[in-house]
Amino acid sequence: MATLERAKRYDLLRGVLRGPNPEGRALATLALEEAGELTADDRHTVKALAQVPVAIEVAAEDDMVMDWPSSRFFSRPRWPVASPASGASARGASSSSQP
């Protein structure tokens, strides 16, 4: 995503935003927002994504993997931070992957 953002390939980021991968949609939203390139159509898409009941799996600090509800992520796009009140469930990354 960072490479697409640096190359100003906002067209490709928009393709990812509208694609099938929840984590990709989340990262594309953050990249477009950070670049100041989130259009009215993009915001409409983000609002619609907030209504889709899917967990977005993100790697957080301390080797934790978090399932972040799409309704919470897309209601105010930002990188999730683990906290008891975040609405996310966290688990150790080592428990879900083999070395």
mmCIF file as gemmi writes it, N, C-alpha and C atoms, coordinates in Angstrom:
data_model
loop_
_atom_site.group_PDB
_atom_site.id
_atom_site.type_symbol
_atom_site.label_atom_id
_atom_site.label_alt_id
_atom_site.label_comp_id
_atom_site.label_asym_id
_atom_site.label_entity_id
_atom_site.label_seq_id
_atom_site.pdbx_PDB_ins_code
_atom_site.Cartn_x
_atom_site.Cartn_y
_atom_site.Cartn_z
_atom_site.occupancy
_atom_site.B_iso_or_equiv
_atom_site.pdbx_formal_charge
_atom_site.auth_seq_id
_atom_site.auth_asym_id
_atom_site.pdbx_PDB_model_num
ATOM 1 N N . MET Axp A 1 ? 0.818 -1.186 0 1 0 ? 1 A 1
ATOM 2 C CA . MET Axp A 1 ? 0 0 0 1 0 ? 1 A 1
ATOM 3 C C . MET Axp A 1 ? 0.867 1.256 0 1 0 ? 1 A 1
ATOM 4 N N . ALA Axp A 2 ? 1.93 1.21 0.779 1 0 ? 2 A 1
ATOM 5 C CA . ALA Axp A 2 ? 2.811 2.38 0.854 1 0 ? 2 A 1
ATOM 6 C C . ALA Axp A 2 ? 3.425 2.687 -0.512 1 0 ? 2 A 1
ATOM 7 N N . THR Axp A 3 ? 3.764 1.638 -1.257 1 0 ? 3 A 1
ATOM 8 C CA . THR Axp A 3 ? 4.339 1.834 -2.591 1 0 ? 3 A 1
ATOM 9 C C . THR Axp A 3 ? 3.317 2.486 -3.513 1 0 ? 3 A 1
ATOM 10 N N . LEU Axp A 4 ? 2.085 2.035 -3.458 1 0 ? 4 A 1
ATOM 11 C CA . LEU Axp A 4 ? 1.037 2.641 -4.279 1 0 ? 4 A 1
ATOM 12 C C . LEU Axp A 4 ? 0.793 4.094 -3.88 1 0 ? 4 A 1
ATOM 13 N N . GLU Axp A 5 ? 0.831 4.347 -2.579 1 0 ? 5 A 1
ATOM 14 C CA . GLU Axp A 5 ? 0.63 5.716 -2.101 1 0 ? 5 A 1
ATOM 15 C C . GLU Axp A 5 ? 1.78 6.62 -2.559 1 0 ? 5 A 1
ATOM 16 N N . ARG Axp A 6 ? 3.024 6.14 -2.412 1 0 ? 6 A 1
ATOM 17 C CA . ARG Axp A 6 ? 4.18 6.944 -2.843 1 0 ? 6 A 1
ATOM 18 C C . ARG Axp A 6 ? 4.143 7.22 -4.34 1 0 ? 6 A 1
ATOM 19 N N . ALA Axp A 7 ? 3.66 6.247 -5.11 1 0 ? 7 A 1
ATOM 20 C CA . ALA Axp A 7 ? 3.569 6.399 -6.563 1 0 ? 7 A 1
ATOM 21 C C . ALA Axp A 7 ? 2.324 7.188 -6.978 1 0 ? 7 A 1
ATOM 22 N N . LYS Axp A 8 ? 1.523 7.589 -5.995 1 0 ? 8 A 1
ATOM 23 C CA . LYS Axp A 8 ? 0.278 8.324 -6.231 1 0 ? 8 A 1
ATOM 24 C C . LYS Axp A 8 ? -0.671 7.543 -7.15 1 0 ? 8 A 1
ATOM 25 N N . ARG Axp A 9 ? -0.691 6.224 -6.962 1 0 ? 9 A 1
ATOM 26 C CA . ARG Axp A 9 ? -1.594 5.368 -7.739 1 0 ? 9 A 1
ATOM 27 C C . ARG Axp A 9 ? -2.913 5.212 -6.983 1 0 ? 9 A 1
ATOM 28 N N . TYR Axp A 10 ? -3.588 6.323 -6.833 1 0 ? 10 A 1
ATOM 29 C CA . TYR Axp A 10 ? -4.843 6.344 -6.093 1 0 ? 10 A 1
ATOM 30 C C . TYR Axp A 10 ? -5.914 5.516 -6.814 1 0 ? 10 A 1
ATOM 31 N N . ASP Axp A 11 ? -5.801 5.38 -8.128 1 0 ? 11 A 1
ATOM 32 C CA . ASP Axp A 11 ? -6.731 4.54 -8.876 1 0 ? 11 A 1
ATOM 33 C C . ASP Axp A 11 ? -6.621 3.083 -8.421 1 0 ? 11 A 1
ATOM 34 N N . LEU Axp A 12 ? -5.397 2.616 -8.213 1 0 ? 12 A 1
ATOM 35 C CA . LEU Axp A 12 ? -5.212 1.243 -7.747 1 0 ? 12 A 1
ATOM 36 C C . LEU Axp A 12 ? -5.645 1.074 -6.294 1 0 ? 12 A 1
ATOM 37 N N . LEU Axp A 13 ? -5.377 2.081 -5.473 1 0 ? 13 A 1
ATOM 38 C CA . LEU Axp A 13 ? -5.841 2.025 -4.081 1 0 ? 13 A 1
ATOM 39 C C . LEU Axp A 13 ? -7.364 1.965 -4.029 1 0 ? 13 A 1
ATOM 40 N N . ARG Axp A 14 ? -8.021 2.701 -4.922 1 0 ? 14 A 1
ATOM 41 C CA . ARG Axp A 14 ? -9.489 2.659 -4.965 1 0 ? 14 A 1
ATOM 42 C C . ARG Axp A 14 ? -9.977 1.271 -5.398 1 0 ? 14 A 1
ATOM 43 N N . GLY Axp A 15 ? -9.223 0.617 -6.284 1 0 ? 15 A 1
ATOM 44 C CA . GLY Axp A 15 ? -9.569 -0.747 -6.668 1 0 ? 15 A 1
ATOM 45 C C . GLY Axp A 15 ? -9.487 -1.696 -5.484 1 0 ? 15 A 1
ATOM 46 N N . VAL Axp A 16 ? -8.466 -1.529 -4.651 1 0 ? 16 A 1
ATOM 47 C CA . VAL Axp A 16 ? -8.32 -2.345 -3.456 1 0 ? 16 A 1
ATOM 48 C C . VAL Axp A 16 ? -9.443 -2.029 -2.468 1 0 ? 16 A 1
ATOM 49 N N . LEU Axp A 17 ? -9.776 -0.745 -2.32 1 0 ? 17 A 1
ATOM 50 C CA . LEU Axp A 17 ? -10.864 -0.33 -1.425 1 0 ? 17 A 1
ATOM 51 C C . LEU Axp A 17 ? -12.169 -1.03 -1.783 1 0 ? 17 A 1
ATOM 52 N N . ARG Axp A 18 ? -12.383 -1.243 -3.059 1 0 ? 18 A 1
ATOM 53 C CA . ARG Axp A 18 ? -13.618 -1.874 -3.517 1 0 ? 18 A 1
ATOM 54 C C . ARG Axp A 18 ? -13.457 -3.376 -3.774 1 0 ? 18 A 1
ATOM 55 N N . GLY Axp A 19 ? -12.327 -3.931 -3.397 1 0 ? 19 A 1
ATOM 56 C CA . GLY Axp A 19 ? -12.034 -5.349 -3.638 1 0 ? 19 A 1
ATOM 57 C C . GLY Axp A 19 ? -12.61 -6.265 -2.57 1 0 ? 19 A 1
ATOM 58 N N . PRO Axp A 20 ? -12.319 -7.576 -2.688 1 0 ? 20 A 1
ATOM 59 C CA . PRO Axp A 20 ? -12.926 -8.571 -1.801 1 0 ? 20 A 1
ATOM 60 C C . PRO Axp A 20 ? -12.22 -8.778 -0.458 1 0 ? 20 A 1
ATOM 61 N N . ASN Axp A 21 ? -11.001 -8.256 -0.298 1 0 ? 21 A 1
ATOM 62 C CA . ASN Axp A 21 ? -10.215 -8.54 0.903 1 0 ? 21 A 1
ATOM 63 C C . ASN Axp A 21 ? -10.455 -7.488 1.988 1 0 ? 21 A 1
ATOM 64 N N . PRO Axp A 22 ? -11.012 -7.883 3.152 1 0 ? 22 A 1
ATOM 65 C CA . PRO Axp A 22 ? -11.308 -6.91 4.21 1 0 ? 22 A 1
ATOM 66 C C . PRO Axp A 22 ? -10.072 -6.149 4.697 1 0 ? 22 A 1
ATOM 67 N N . GLU Axp A 23 ? -8.96 -6.85 4.855 1 0 ? 23 A 1
ATOM 68 C CA . GLU Axp A 23 ? -7.745 -6.176 5.327 1 0 ? 23 A 1
ATOM 69 C C . GLU Axp A 23 ? -7.226 -5.209 4.27 1 0 ? 23 A 1
ATOM 70 N N . GLY Axp A 24 ? -7.306 -5.608 2.999 1 0 ? 24 A 1
ATOM 71 C CA . GLY Axp A 24 ? -6.902 -4.719 1.909 1 0 ? 24 A 1
ATOM 72 C C . GLY Axp A 24 ? -7.758 -3.473 1.853 1 0 ? 24 A 1
ATOM 73 N N . ARG Axp A 25 ? -9.066 -3.653 2.042 1 0 ? 25 A 1
ATOM 74 C CA . ARG Axp A 25 ? -9.974 -2.489 2.05 1 0 ? 25 A 1
ATOM 75 C C . ARG Axp A 25 ? -9.609 -1.533 3.176 1 0 ? 25 A 1
ATOM 76 N N . ALA Axp A 26 ? -9.287 -2.101 4.335 1 0 ? 26 A 1
ATOM 77 C CA . ALA Axp A 26 ? -8.918 -1.268 5.483 1 0 ? 26 A 1
ATOM 78 C C . ALA Axp A 26 ? -7.636 -0.488 5.203 1 0 ? 26 A 1
ATOM 79 N N . LEU Axp A 27 ? -6.61 -1.171 4.685 1 0 ? 27 A 1
ATOM 80 C CA . LEU Axp A 27 ? -5.347 -0.496 4.402 1 0 ? 27 A 1
ATOM 81 C C . LEU Axp A 27 ? -5.496 0.551 3.302 1 0 ? 27 A 1
ATOM 82 N N . ALA Axp A 28 ? -6.301 0.253 2.283 1 0 ? 28 A 1
ATOM 83 C CA . ALA Axp A 28 ? -6.531 1.228 1.218 1 0 ? 28 A 1
ATOM 84 C C . ALA Axp A 28 ? -7.24 2.473 1.762 1 0 ? 28 A 1
ATOM 85 N N . THR Axp A 29 ? -8.192 2.26 2.649 1 0 ? 29 A 1
ATOM 86 C CA . THR Axp A 29 ? -8.884 3.393 3.271 1 0 ? 29 A 1
ATOM 87 C C . THR Axp A 29 ? -7.899 4.277 4.019 1 0 ? 29 A 1
ATOM 88 N N . LEU Axp A 30 ? -7.043 3.649 4.816 1 0 ? 30 A 1
ATOM 89 C CA . LEU Axp A 30 ? -6.053 4.422 5.573 1 0 ? 30 A 1
ATOM 90 C C . LEU Axp A 30 ? -5.097 5.168 4.649 1 0 ? 30 A 1
ATOM 91 N N . ALA Axp A 31 ? -4.643 4.515 3.576 1 0 ? 31 A 1
ATOM 92 C CA . ALA Axp A 31 ? -3.705 5.148 2.646 1 0 ? 31 A 1
ATOM 93 C C . ALA Axp A 31 ? -4.35 6.337 1.933 1 0 ? 31 A 1
ATOM 94 N N . LEU Axp A 32 ? -5.581 6.162 1.465 1 0 ? 32 A 1
ATOM 95 C CA . LEU Axp A 32 ? -6.271 7.27 0.786 1 0 ? 32 A 1
ATOM 96 C C . LEU Axp A 32 ? -6.546 8.419 1.751 1 0 ? 32 A 1
ATOM 97 N N . GLU Axp A 33 ? -6.94 8.087 2.965 1 0 ? 33 A 1
ATOM 98 C CA . GLU Axp A 33 ? -7.202 9.116 3.982 1 0 ? 33 A 1
ATOM 99 C C . GLU Axp A 33 ? -5.921 9.885 4.303 1 0 ? 33 A 1
ATOM 100 N N . GLU Axp A 34 ? -4.827 9.157 4.517 1 0 ? 34 A 1
ATOM 101 C CA . GLU Axp A 34 ? -3.544 9.784 4.851 1 0 ? 34 A 1
ATOM 102 C C . GLU Axp A 34 ? -3.055 10.702 3.725 1 0 ? 34 A 1
ATOM 103 N N . ALA Axp A 35 ? -3.31 10.305 2.48 1 0 ? 35 A 1
ATOM 104 C CA . ALA Axp A 35 ? -2.882 11.1 1.327 1 0 ? 35 A 1
ATOM 105 C C . ALA Axp A 35 ? -3.841 12.252 1.033 1 0 ? 35 A 1
ATOM 106 N N . GLY Axp A 36 ? -4.958 12.29 1.747 1 0 ? 36 A 1
ATOM 107 C CA . GLY Axp A 36 ? -5.949 13.339 1.486 1 0 ? 36 A 1
ATOM 108 C C . GLY Axp A 36 ? -6.676 13.119 0.169 1 0 ? 36 A 1
ATOM 109 N N . GLU Axp A 37 ? -6.782 11.868 -0.269 1 0 ? 37 A 1
ATOM 110 C CA . GLU Axp A 37 ? -7.36 11.538 -1.569 1 0 ? 37 A 1
ATOM 111 C C . GLU Axp A 37 ? -8.666 10.762 -1.472 1 0 ? 37 A 1
ATOM 112 N N . LEU Axp A 38 ? -9.29 10.737 -0.302 1 0 ? 38 A 1
ATOM 113 C CA . LEU Axp A 38 ? -10.555 10.029 -0.134 1 0 ? 38 A 1
ATOM 114 C C . LEU Axp A 38 ? -11.669 10.903 -0.717 1 0 ? 38 A 1
ATOM 115 N N . THR Axp A 39 ? -12.257 10.481 -1.85 1 0 ? 39 A 1
ATOM 116 C CA . THR Axp A 39 ? -13.295 11.248 -2.534 1 0 ? 39 A 1
ATOM 117 C C . THR Axp A 39 ? -14.657 11 -1.886 1 0 ? 39 A 1
ATOM 118 N N . ALA Axp A 40 ? -15.655 11.717 -2.364 1 0 ? 40 A 1
ATOM 119 C CA . ALA Axp A 40 ? -17.021 11.516 -1.871 1 0 ? 40 A 1
ATOM 120 C C . ALA Axp A 40 ? -17.483 10.091 -2.178 1 0 ? 40 A 1
ATOM 121 N N . ASP Axp A 41 ? -17.152 9.573 -3.361 1 0 ? 41 A 1
ATOM 122 C CA . ASP Axp A 41 ? -17.506 8.183 -3.7 1 0 ? 41 A 1
ATOM 123 C C . ASP Axp A 41 ? -16.797 7.198 -2.77 1 0 ? 41 A 1
ATOM 124 N N . ASP Axp A 42 ? -15.519 7.487 -2.476 1 0 ? 42 A 1
ATOM 125 C CA . ASP Axp A 42 ? -14.774 6.625 -1.55 1 0 ? 42 A 1
ATOM 126 C C . ASP Axp A 42 ? -15.425 6.642 -0.174 1 0 ? 42 A 1
ATOM 127 N N . ARG Axp A 43 ? -15.808 7.821 0.298 1 0 ? 43 A 1
ATOM 128 C CA . ARG Axp A 43 ? -16.45 7.933 1.615 1 0 ? 43 A 1
ATOM 129 C C . ARG Axp A 43 ? -17.769 7.163 1.642 1 0 ? 43 A 1
ATOM 130 N N . HIS Axp A 44 ? -18.481 7.191 0.523 1 0 ? 44 A 1
ATOM 131 C CA . HIS Axp A 44 ? -19.727 6.419 0.431 1 0 ? 44 A 1
ATOM 132 C C . HIS Axp A 44 ? -19.422 4.922 0.554 1 0 ? 44 A 1
ATOM 133 N N . THR Axp A 45 ? -18.356 4.471 -0.111 1 0 ? 45 A 1
ATOM 134 C CA . THR Axp A 45 ? -17.939 3.07 -0.022 1 0 ? 45 A 1
ATOM 135 C C . THR Axp A 45 ? -17.542 2.711 1.404 1 0 ? 45 A 1
ATOM 136 N N . VAL Axp A 46 ? -16.773 3.586 2.055 1 0 ? 46 A 1
ATOM 137 C CA . VAL Axp A 46 ? -16.343 3.345 3.435 1 0 ? 46 A 1
ATOM 138 C C . VAL Axp A 46 ? -17.563 3.253 4.355 1 0 ? 46 A 1
ATOM 139 N N . LYS Axp A 47 ? -18.532 4.123 4.135 1 0 ? 47 A 1
ATOM 140 C CA . LYS Axp A 47 ? -19.755 4.088 4.951 1 0 ? 47 A 1
ATOM 141 C C . LYS Axp A 47 ? -20.495 2.764 4.751 1 0 ? 47 A 1
ATOM 142 N N . ALA Axp A 48 ? -20.548 2.276 3.508 1 0 ? 48 A 1
ATOM 143 C CA . ALA Axp A 48 ? -21.19 0.995 3.229 1 0 ? 48 A 1
ATOM 144 C C . ALA Axp A 48 ? -20.405 -0.156 3.866 1 0 ? 48 A 1
ATOM 145 N N . LEU Axp A 49 ? -19.079 -0.073 3.833 1 0 ? 49 A 1
ATOM 146 C CA . LEU Axp A 49 ? -18.259 -1.126 4.439 1 0 ? 49 A 1
ATOM 147 C C . LEU Axp A 49 ? -18.461 -1.217 5.945 1 0 ? 49 A 1
ATOM 148 N N . ALA Axp A 50 ? -18.796 -0.106 6.567 1 0 ? 50 A 1
ATOM 149 C CA . ALA Axp A 50 ? -19.05 -0.106 8.014 1 0 ? 50 A 1
ATOM 150 C C . ALA Axp A 50 ? -20.275 -0.95 8.36 1 0 ? 50 A 1
ATOM 151 N N . GLN Axp A 51 ? -21.147 -1.188 7.382 1 0 ? 51 A 1
ATOM 152 C CA . GLN Axp A 51 ? -22.368 -1.96 7.615 1 0 ? 51 A 1
ATOM 153 C C . GLN Axp A 51 ? -22.166 -3.463 7.404 1 0 ? 51 A 1
ATOM 154 N N . VAL Axp A 52 ? -21.005 -3.858 6.863 1 0 ? 52 A 1
ATOM 155 C CA . VAL Axp A 52 ? -20.733 -5.271 6.584 1 0 ? 52 A 1
ATOM 156 C C . VAL Axp A 52 ? -20.156 -5.929 7.839 1 0 ? 52 A 1
ATOM 157 N N . PRO Axp A 53 ? -20.817 -6.946 8.364 1 0 ? 53 A 1
ATOM 158 C CA . PRO Axp A 53 ? -20.336 -7.589 9.598 1 0 ? 53 A 1
ATOM 159 C C . PRO Axp A 53 ? -19.181 -8.562 9.336 1 0 ? 53 A 1
ATOM 160 N N . VAL Axp A 54 ? -17.98 -8.02 9.29 1 0 ? 54 A 1
ATOM 161 C CA . VAL Axp A 54 ? -16.797 -8.845 9.057 1 0 ? 54 A 1
ATOM 162 C C . VAL Axp A 54 ? -15.682 -8.366 9.979 1 0 ? 54 A 1
ATOM 163 N N . ALA Axp A 55 ? -14.859 -9.292 10.419 1 0 ? 55 A 1
ATOM 164 C CA . ALA Axp A 55 ? -13.716 -8.929 11.26 1 0 ? 55 A 1
ATOM 165 C C . ALA Axp A 55 ? -12.519 -8.627 10.36 1 0 ? 55 A 1
ATOM 166 N N . ILE Axp A 56 ? -11.79 -7.594 10.697 1 0 ? 56 A 1
ATOM 167 C CA . ILE Axp A 56 ? -10.579 -7.225 9.983 1 0 ? 56 A 1
ATOM 168 C C . ILE Axp A 56 ? -9.416 -7.642 10.857 1 0 ? 56 A 1
ATOM 169 N N . GLU Axp A 57 ? -8.594 -8.562 10.354 1 0 ? 57 A 1
ATOM 170 C CA . GLU Axp A 57 ? -7.463 -9.061 11.137 1 0 ? 57 A 1
ATOM 171 C C . GLU Axp A 57 ? -6.254 -8.171 10.895 1 0 ? 57 A 1
ATOM 172 N N . VAL Axp A 58 ? -5.738 -7.591 11.969 1 0 ? 58 A 1
ATOM 173 C CA . VAL Axp A 58 ? -4.56 -6.727 11.856 1 0 ? 58 A 1
ATOM 174 C C . VAL Axp A 58 ? -3.518 -7.147 12.88 1 0 ? 58 A 1
ATOM 175 N N . ALA Axp A 59 ? -2.26 -6.981 12.507 1 0 ? 59 A 1
ATOM 176 C CA . ALA Axp A 59 ? -1.166 -7.228 13.444 1 0 ? 59 A 1
ATOM 177 C C . ALA Axp A 59 ? -0.965 -5.948 14.242 1 0 ? 59 A 1
ATOM 178 N N . ALA Axp A 60 ? -0.915 -6.089 15.536 1 0 ? 60 A 1
ATOM 179 C CA . ALA Axp A 60 ? -0.713 -4.946 16.417 1 0 ? 60 A 1
ATOM 180 C C . ALA Axp A 60 ? 0.614 -5.115 17.137 1 0 ? 60 A 1
ATOM 181 N N . GLU Axp A 61 ? 0.923 -4.188 18.001 1 0 ? 61 A 1
ATOM 182 C CA . GLU Axp A 61 ? 2.179 -4.264 18.74 1 0 ? 61 A 1
ATOM 183 C C . GLU Axp A 61 ? 2.207 -5.484 19.655 1 0 ? 61 A 1
ATOM 184 N N . ASP Axp A 62 ? 3.368 -5.842 20.105 1 0 ? 62 A 1
ATOM 185 C CA . ASP Axp A 62 ? 3.578 -6.955 21.04 1 0 ? 62 A 1
ATOM 186 C C . ASP Axp A 62 ? 3.138 -8.308 20.482 1 0 ? 62 A 1
ATOM 187 N N . ASP Axp A 63 ? 3.334 -8.521 19.169 1 0 ? 63 A 1
ATOM 188 C CA . ASP Axp A 63 ? 3.017 -9.806 18.543 1 0 ? 63 A 1
ATOM 189 C C . ASP Axp A 63 ? 1.563 -10.222 18.727 1 0 ? 63 A 1
ATOM 190 N N . MET Axp A 64 ? 0.67 -9.272 18.762 1 0 ? 64 A 1
ATOM 191 C CA . MET Axp A 64 ? -0.749 -9.58 18.892 1 0 ? 64 A 1
ATOM 192 C C . MET Axp A 64 ? -1.415 -9.457 17.531 1 0 ? 64 A 1
ATOM 193 N N . VAL Axp A 65 ? -2.373 -10.324 17.279 1 0 ? 65 A 1
ATOM 194 C CA . VAL Axp A 65 ? -3.214 -10.227 16.091 1 0 ? 65 A 1
ATOM 195 C C . VAL Axp A 65 ? -4.603 -9.888 16.613 1 0 ? 65 A 1
ATOM 196 N N . MET Axp A 66 ? -5.19 -8.86 16.022 1 0 ? 66 A 1
ATOM 197 C CA . MET Axp A 66 ? -6.49 -8.402 16.501 1 0 ? 66 A 1
ATOM 198 C C . MET Axp A 66 ? -7.549 -8.597 15.426 1 0 ? 66 A 1
ATOM 199 N N . ASP Axp A 67 ? -8.732 -9.004 15.829 1 0 ? 67 A 1
ATOM 200 C CA . ASP Axp A 67 ? -9.893 -9.023 14.955 1 0 ? 67 A 1
ATOM 201 C C . ASP Axp A 67 ? -10.666 -7.75 15.261 1 0 ? 67 A 1
ATOM 202 N N . TRP Axp A 68 ? -10.659 -6.838 14.324 1 0 ? 68 A 1
ATOM 203 C CA . TRP Axp A 68 ? -11.278 -5.53 14.515 1 0 ? 68 A 1
ATOM 204 C C . TRP Axp A 68 ? -12.593 -5.517 13.753 1 0 ? 68 A 1
ATOM 205 N N . PRO Axp A 69 ? -13.74 -5.269 14.386 1 0 ? 69 A 1
ATOM 206 C CA . PRO Axp A 69 ? -15.021 -5.271 13.675 1 0 ? 69 A 1
ATOM 207 C C . PRO Axp A 69 ? -15.05 -4.183 12.592 1 0 ? 69 A 1
ATOM 208 N N . SER Axp A 70 ? -15.521 -4.528 11.398 1 0 ? 70 A 1
ATOM 209 C CA . SER Axp A 70 ? -15.565 -3.552 10.307 1 0 ? 70 A 1
ATOM 210 C C . SER Axp A 70 ? -16.411 -2.341 10.673 1 0 ? 70 A 1
ATOM 211 N N . SER Axp A 71 ? -17.471 -2.546 11.427 1 0 ? 71 A 1
ATOM 212 C CA . SER Axp A 71 ? -18.328 -1.416 11.797 1 0 ? 71 A 1
ATOM 213 C C . SER Axp A 71 ? -17.545 -0.389 12.61 1 0 ? 71 A 1
ATOM 214 N N . ARG Axp A 72 ? -16.653 -0.865 13.472 1 0 ? 72 A 1
ATOM 215 C CA . ARG Axp A 72 ? -15.855 0.05 14.286 1 0 ? 72 A 1
ATOM 216 C C . ARG Axp A 72 ? -14.724 0.679 13.465 1 0 ? 72 A 1
ATOM 217 N N . PHE Axp A 73 ? -14.056 -0.121 12.65 1 0 ? 73 A 1
ATOM 218 C CA . PHE Axp A 73 ? -12.933 0.402 11.867 1 0 ? 73 A 1
ATOM 219 C C . PHE Axp A 73 ? -13.397 1.457 10.875 1 0 ? 73 A 1
ATOM 220 N N . PHE Axp A 74 ? -14.401 1.134 10.069 1 0 ? 74 A 1
ATOM 221 C CA . PHE Axp A 74 ? -14.808 2.034 8.996 1 0 ? 74 A 1
ATOM 222 C C . PHE Axp A 74 ? -15.657 3.201 9.468 1 0 ? 74 A 1
ATOM 223 N N . SER Axp A 75 ? -16.118 3.184 10.722 1 0 ? 75 A 1
ATOM 224 C CA . SER Axp A 75 ? -16.871 4.332 11.215 1 0 ? 75 A 1
ATOM 225 C C . SER Axp A 75 ? -15.951 5.527 11.456 1 0 ? 75 A 1
ATOM 226 N N . ARG Axp A 76 ? -14.682 5.261 11.757 1 0 ? 76 A 1
ATOM 227 C CA . ARG Axp A 76 ? -13.677 6.326 11.908 1 0 ? 76 A 1
ATOM 228 C C . ARG Axp A 76 ? -12.325 5.71 11.572 1 0 ? 76 A 1
ATOM 229 N N . PRO Axp A 77 ? -11.981 5.656 10.268 1 0 ? 77 A 1
ATOM 230 C CA . PRO Axp A 77 ? -10.764 4.943 9.869 1 0 ? 77 A 1
ATOM 231 C C . PRO Axp A 77 ? -9.505 5.43 10.579 1 0 ? 77 A 1
ATOM 232 N N . ARG Axp A 78 ? -8.852 4.499 11.241 1 0 ? 78 A 1
ATOM 233 C CA . ARG Axp A 78 ? -7.584 4.749 11.911 1 0 ? 78 A 1
ATOM 234 C C . ARG Axp A 78 ? -7.008 3.385 12.24 1 0 ? 78 A 1
ATOM 235 N N . TRP Axp A 79 ? -5.724 3.351 12.527 1 0 ? 79 A 1
ATOM 236 C CA . TRP Axp A 79 ? -5.11 2.074 12.853 1 0 ? 79 A 1
ATOM 237 C C . TRP Axp A 79 ? -5.562 1.647 14.234 1 0 ? 79 A 1
ATOM 238 N N . PRO Axp A 80 ? -6.094 0.429 14.388 1 0 ? 80 A 1
ATOM 239 C CA . PRO Axp A 80 ? -6.575 -0.042 15.688 1 0 ? 80 A 1
ATOM 240 C C . PRO Axp A 80 ? -5.467 -0.131 16.729 1 0 ? 80 A 1
ATOM 241 N N . VAL Axp A 81 ? -5.83 0.17 17.949 1 0 ? 81 A 1
ATOM 242 C CA . VAL Axp A 81 ? -4.924 0.036 19.089 1 0 ? 81 A 1
ATOM 243 C C . VAL Axp A 81 ? -5.624 -0.862 20.093 1 0 ? 81 A 1
ATOM 244 N N . ALA Axp A 82 ? -4.91 -1.84 20.607 1 0 ? 82 A 1
ATOM 245 C CA . ALA Axp A 82 ? -5.507 -2.772 21.564 1 0 ? 82 A 1
ATOM 246 C C . ALA Axp A 82 ? -5.81 -2.064 22.867 1 0 ? 82 A 1
ATOM 247 N N . SER Axp A 83 ? -7.031 -2.206 23.319 1 0 ? 83 A 1
ATOM 248 C CA . SER Axp A 83 ? -7.438 -1.696 24.626 1 0 ? 83 A 1
ATOM 249 C C . SER Axp A 83 ? -8.713 -2.424 25.021 1 0 ? 83 A 1
ATOM 250 N N . PRO Axp A 84 ? -9.003 -2.52 26.302 1 0 ? 84 A 1
ATOM 251 C CA . PRO Axp A 84 ? -10.202 -3.236 26.732 1 0 ? 84 A 1
ATOM 252 C C . PRO Axp A 84 ? -11.484 -2.665 26.151 1 0 ? 84 A 1
ATOM 253 N N . ALA Axp A 85 ? -11.536 -1.368 25.891 1 0 ? 85 A 1
ATOM 254 C CA . ALA Axp A 85 ? -12.754 -0.74 25.392 1 0 ? 85 A 1
ATOM 255 C C . ALA Axp A 85 ? -12.767 -0.599 23.877 1 0 ? 85 A 1
ATOM 256 N N . SER Axp A 86 ? -11.814 -1.201 23.176 1 0 ? 86 A 1
ATOM 257 C CA . SER Axp A 86 ? -11.689 -0.982 21.74 1 0 ? 86 A 1
ATOM 258 C C . SER Axp A 86 ? -12.734 -1.708 20.914 1 0 ? 86 A 1
ATOM 259 N N . GLY Axp A 87 ? -13.342 -2.745 21.459 1 0 ? 87 A 1
ATOM 260 C CA . GLY Axp A 87 ? -14.287 -3.523 20.681 1 0 ? 87 A 1
ATOM 261 C C . GLY Axp A 87 ? -13.597 -4.572 19.83 1 0 ? 87 A 1
ATOM 262 N N . ALA Axp A 88 ? -12.298 -4.731 20.007 1 0 ? 88 A 1
ATOM 263 C CA . ALA Axp A 88 ? -11.524 -5.711 19.234 1 0 ? 88 A 1
ATOM 264 C C . ALA Axp A 88 ? -11.171 -6.877 20.13 1 0 ? 88 A 1
ATOM 265 N N . SER Axp A 89 ? -11.013 -8.044 19.528 1 0 ? 89 A 1
ATOM 266 C CA . SER Axp A 89 ? -10.515 -9.167 20.297 1 0 ? 89 A 1
ATOM 267 C C . SER Axp A 89 ? -9.081 -9.416 19.854 1 0 ? 89 A 1
ATOM 268 N N . ALA Axp A 90 ? -8.223 -9.718 20.804 1 0 ? 90 A 1
ATOM 269 C CA . ALA Axp A 90 ? -6.802 -9.902 20.511 1 0 ? 90 A 1
ATOM 270 C C . ALA Axp A 90 ? -6.381 -11.309 20.894 1 0 ? 90 A 1
ATOM 271 N N . ARG Axp A 91 ? -5.395 -11.808 20.182 1 0 ? 91 A 1
ATOM 272 C CA . ARG Axp A 91 ? -4.82 -13.101 20.52 1 0 ? 91 A 1
ATOM 273 C C . ARG Axp A 91 ? -3.346 -13.058 20.168 1 0 ? 91 A 1
ATOM 274 N N . GLY Axp A 92 ? -2.565 -13.855 20.81 1 0 ? 92 A 1
ATOM 275 C CA . GLY Axp A 92 ? -1.131 -13.893 20.527 1 0 ? 92 A 1
ATOM 276 C C . GLY Axp A 92 ? -0.871 -14.413 19.135 1 0 ? 92 A 1
ATOM 277 N N . ALA Axp A 93 ? -0.012 -13.752 18.382 1 0 ? 93 A 1
ATOM 278 C CA . ALA Axp A 93 ? 0.3 -14.172 17.03 1 0 ? 93 A 1
ATOM 279 C C . ALA Axp A 93 ? 0.928 -15.556 17.017 1 0 ? 93 A 1
ATOM 280 N N . SER Axp A 94 ? 1.68 -15.876 18.052 1 0 ? 94 A 1
ATOM 281 C CA . SER Axp A 94 ? 2.357 -17.17 18.077 1 0 ? 94 A 1
ATOM 282 C C . SER Axp A 94 ? 1.364 -18.313 18.184 1 0 ? 94 A 1
ATOM 283 N N . SER Axp A 95 ? 0.173 -18.055 18.684 1 0 ? 95 A 1
ATOM 284 C CA . SER Axp A 95 ? -0.808 -19.123 18.815 1 0 ? 95 A 1
ATOM 285 C C . SER Axp A 95 ? -1.491 -19.439 17.485 1 0 ? 95 A 1
ATOM 286 N N . SER Axp A 96 ? -1.412 -18.508 16.506 1 0 ? 96 A 1
ATOM 287 C CA . SER Axp A 96 ? -2.084 -18.738 15.246 1 0 ? 96 A 1
ATOM 288 C C . SER Axp A 96 ? -1.138 -19.033 14.09 1 0 ? 96 A 1
ATOM 289 N N . SER Axp A 97 ? 0.154 -19.073 14.359 1 0 ? 97 A 1
ATOM 290 C CA . SER Axp A 97 ? 1.097 -19.354 13.277 1 0 ? 97 A 1
ATOM 291 C C . SER Axp A 97 ? 2.234 -20.226 13.794 1 0 ? 97 A 1
ATOM 292 N N . GLN Axp A 98 ? 2.827 -20.952 12.897 1 0 ? 98 A 1
ATOM 293 C CA . GLN Axp A 98 ? 3.956 -21.799 13.231 1 0 ? 98 A 1
ATOM 294 C C . GLN Axp A 98 ? 5.241 -21.099 12.837 1 0 ? 98 A 1
ATOM 295 N N . PRO Axp A 99 ? 6.332 -21.23 13.622 1 0 ? 99 A 1
ATOM 296 C CA . PRO Axp A 99 ? 7.59 -20.578 13.25 1 0 ? 99 A 1
ATOM 297 C C . PRO Axp A 99 ? 8.202 -21.169 12.016 1 0 ? 99 A 1
